[in-house]
Amino acid sequence: MILMINCAHGYEPRANYMLNCMGCHVEDGSGASGKVPSLRNTLVPFALSPPGRRYLVQVPGTSQSMLSDTEIAELLNWMMRSLSDLSLPPGTKDFTAAEVTSYRSERLKDPAATRAHLLSTALTTQQ
Ligand code: HEC
């Protein structure tokens, strides 16, 4: 019985990362210079604002994956703790399936421009 429940739930976040994301983002999230940006300094600042959270879900690698909204929520929660040089401030909200659903269906028109904008506002608010 327990085995069936585990199967229905699919893979753990780490396994989902390895199967769906690691090919581009590499094992520790540091990416490939000039092609795939490092996640290691962006996941935490982006997770702290609603537009940043929206981007983390809507970026094509996340939103167009084969994973369910629940799996994406668990994956992002794992990634922001396990692939980040910055630690998550206490009290940071975890992603829920409902939050992923609310952002996922909307297409992100220009990921690179959105990222650049978020980075500039994240830097300003830190100073
Ligand atoms: C085909 C390569 C590729 C795959 C596979 C991929 N990504 Fe990405 N990812 C990118 C690129 C390139 C970017 C930069 C934004 C853009 O141009 O889409 C990015 C950006 C991101 C970002 C935003 C972080 C930042 O600093 O901008 C997140 C979060 C992310 N990906 C999550 C995932 C997740 C989760 C998966 C697996 C379910 C995944 N990606 C699979 C290439 C990929």
Residues whose N, C-alpha, C, O or C-beta is under 5 A from the ligand:
A	BS01	HEC	N20 C21 C24 K35 V36 P37 S38 L39 T42 L56 V59 P60 G61 T62 S65 P111 A112 R115
